[in-house]
Amino acid sequence: MSSPLEQLSAGALGWLGGNLDFFDPFSANVRSAPLARAKAALELALLCHCADRLAGPPQALGEAGALVRGLWQDPDLPRLFAEVPKYTSGYGLIYAALAPDAIDDAQVRAVLAGLDPAFLSPRGKSPYQRVEVRHYADKAGVRHTIEPYAELLPHSPLVAFRAAGPGEAPSGDGAPLTLPQAYAVTHTAFYLGDFGRTAPGLGGDALAHARDLVDRLLRHSVEHDLWDLAAELVLTQFILGSEPLDTPSGAAAVECLVRAQRPDGALPGRSAASAADPSASGGEFFRAAYHTTLVTALMALIVASPRPS
């Protein structure tokens, strides 16, 4: 019998592999706005990038990898970033950082040459935003002026955010943090820990605080069927050095995701409240389901794999 993590990853990867046409921003089936089309392609590239670094990359991602390699050599993909100026440099940097190996990188180099230098500086950015830019700039081999992680850590969401106490919850459902704050916590851990590849640099009271905050967020996510956030928080637990299935909150979150997973392998939305209607069209269901399904696959693959030595 397969483990819960194996069940989650196999099902999610199967659904993702069966819906690759919707990840292709130039497919006739894709009718969303340019930013959404580009975002889906970038998220698929992140999954492939992280999976390729595992000891045994899943064969189920072979066709996805081929799609990403083709897209990363297509000059039309960066043009989608340019259609939304607010995201041009950010998406361009991520695109360069996630470029697959062994491709013609002329297009990637052209995108890097067009980045706004101001985007690569700390000016006007929160500590969280600076951690994000530094992560992708370092991965892309781009010069920047963002502070070292050691200077950013004390001010980052993992350390600086405090869970709301009794009577001071930021939302009516008693959440420890607002939803944007919770995602800032998980993404900060992803960047500092390179999605499970390195230690995030926390120790002592800071590490204890981060683990406690994540535990509180996980328990709330399970209670309210916040599937997408639960998957991200389980991965965050792993990055912070815990074994999620050995913690009550992590084990409960994995069980919550198993219950939510459809027979076809999809997680039908970011939460039970926002789950796609079963009668939704293929494109509508994809837009509701793909992110959470992809994040669940990413989490299950990384958490089930041996930690890098």
N, C-alpha and C positions, 0 to 999 in steps of 0.2 A: 504494500500500500504506500502511495506517495505521501510525503510530508505536506503540511499546509503550505509551506513556501514553494515546494515543487509544484503543487496544484495551482497555486496562484500564478507562478511564472509560466508554466506550460500553457495554461488557459489564456493568459493575457498575450503571450507571444503568438499563440495561434490566431487570436482575433486580430492582432496588429498585422500579422503577415497576410491575412485574408482581406485587409482593407488598405493595402499600400497605395492603391490608386487614389485614395482620398488624401494621402500625404504628399502626392505630387502636385505642386501648386499650379502646374500647367495642364493637368488632366481636364478633360471635358466635363467630368463629374463634379469638379470643385468650383463652387460659385460664391465662395466667401470673399471678404475684402482682402486686399493685398497683404495687410499686416497679419491677419489670421492665417493666410496661406503660408506666409514665410515662417510664422511661429511654429506651425505644425512640422515643417521640414526641419527646422532647427532642433526641435525636441526629438525628432526621430534620429537626427545625427548625434545628439547627446547620448541617447540610449545605445546606439551602435558604438560610439567612442568608449563608453564605460564598459560595455560587454566585451569589446575587443581586448581589454586589459586584464580580463579574468583568465584564470588558469585554463579553463575549458569554455571558450566562447560558444554560445548556443548556435547550433546549425540553423535553427528556425529564423535567425536574423540574416541569413545569407542574401536573400533577395532584397531585404531592407538596405543592407550595406551597398549592394549594387546600385540601388536607386539613389542613395546619398552620394556615391562617387560620381554618378552621372550629373546630378544636380549641382555639385560643387565645381563642375567644369562648364556650367551653363551660364553665360553672361546675363541671362534674363533673371536669374535668382537675385543677385544683388540689386537689380533694378526695382525689385519689389520693395527693398528697404528704402530706396530713394523716394518712393511714393509717399512715405510718411516721414518727413524730415526729423521729427522728434525722436525717431527710433533708428535713423540711418546709421549713426556711429555705433550705437549699442549693438544692434543686430549685426552690423558689419564686423565688429570685433568678435562676437560669438561665432560667427560664420568662419572667420579665420582661425580661431582657437580650435574649432572642431573639425577642421579640414582632414579628411582621411589621408592615410599614408599612400604613397605610390600613385599620386595623380599629378597631372599637369597643373602646377600651382600658379600659373600666370594670372588667372582670375583672382586668386586669393591675394597675391601680391598687389594687384591693382586696387583691391578693396582696402588693404592696409594703407596704401599710399594716399587714399582719399579720406582717411579718418580725420575728424576735427581734433587738432592738438589739445584744445580746451577740454575735450571729453576725457583725455588721459591725465588730467591734473585733478588734485583734490578740491579745487575751488568750487564752492557751491554745492558740494555733495555731502550727504550724511555719512556717518561711519559705515553703515550697511552698504551704501552705494559705492563707497571707496573700496570696501572688501571685494565687492562683485567685480568692479573694473580691474582691480589688481589681479584677481584670479584669472580672468580671461586674457588680460594683457600678458601676464607671465606665460600662460599656456601658448599664446600666439607668438611669443618672442618679440613683443613690441615694447619700445621704450616708453616709460611713464614716470610720473613724479608722485605717485601715491605712496604714502608712508608704509613702512614695514608692518606686517601683521601684528608684531608684538606691541606696536604703538596703537594699533586700532582695536585690539582685543578688549581692553577695559571699557571702551565706549560702544562696543558692538552689541546687537540685540541679545546675544547669548549671555552676556554678563550684565548689561545695563538695564534690561527690561526686568520688571518686578511683577509677579502675579498679583492681581487684585485681591484684596482681603475681603472679609465679610462685609457686606453692605456697600462695597465700592467697586463691584464688578463693572467692567466697561460695557457690558451688554445685558439685556434682560434675561438671557438664559444662564447667567452665572459664569460665563467664560472667563478663564484666568487672564486672557489678553484679547484684544480685538483680533479679528481674522487677519487683517494685513500685518499686524504685529506678529502673529503666530507664524505666518509664512516667512516673515523676515528672520525669525529665529531659525527655521529649518534651512532656509537658503544660505544663511550665514554659515551654518555648520557644513553644508555641502561645499561651499567655496573654501573654507578654512581646511577642511579635511579632504579636499579634492575627491568628493564622492566616495569616500571610504579608502582612499589610497594612502593617506598620511594622517598622523595625529594632528588634531586642530590646535595644539599649543596651549590648551587649558590645563590647569593643575590646582590643587588645593581647594580653597573656598570657591574659586571661580568655577571649577569643574563640578563641584557639589551643587552649586547654585544652578548651573545649566542643566544638570541631570534632573534636579527636582522640578525645574520649570517645565522641561519636556515631559516628565511623568504626569504633571498636572494637566498639561495640554492634551496628552494622550487619553487620559481618563475622561476628560470632557468630550473629546472627539468620538470615543466609543459610545458614550452615553447618548450623543446626538447624531450618530451615524454620519459623521463628517469623514467620508471615506478617503478623499484625496489628501486631506491634512493628516489623517491617521497614517497613511502609507509614508508620507514624508517624515513624520515624527518617528516612526519605527526605524527608518534609515538614519535619522538623526541620533537615536539611541545608539545604534551601531557605531557611528562615527565618534561618539563620545566615549567609546570603549566598553559599553555594555553589550551583553548578549540578549537581544530583545525577547527571545522566546523564554528566557530565564527570568524575566521580570513580569509581574502580574499585568501591568499596563500594556507592555509590548505583546504578550501572548493574547490578551483580550483584543488588541487591535488587529492582529493577524486573523483571529477567529471572526472578527467583525467583517473583514475584507472577504474571507472565504464565504461567509453567508451572503454577502452582497454580489459576489461574482455570478454572472449568468452562466447557463450551460455552454454558451458559445465562447466563454472566456472574458467577455467584456465586463467592466465595471460601468454601469449605465449613467454615471454622472459624478460630480464632485461630492454629492451628498444624497441621502435618501430624499430630502426635500426638493432637490433639483434634478432628480433622475429623469432621463428621457422617457417619454411615453412609449409603450411598446408598439404603438401604431405609427411612430415617427418614420419619416422617409430615411433612406440610407444616409444621405448627407446630413440631415438633422441629427440622427442618432450618433453619427461619427463626431460631430462637433460637440455634443454633450458628453460623449464617453471617452474620446481618445486620450485626453490628458491624464485622467485618473487611471485608465488602463495601462498607459505607458509608465506612469510613475510607480504603479504597483509592480509591473514587470521589473523595472529598474531596482526597486527596493528588494524584491524577492531574490533576484539574481545576486546582488551584492551581499545581502545578509546571509545567504546560504553558502557563499563561497569562503574559502579560507582567507583570513586576513593577510595582507601582504607582509612579508618578513622584513 
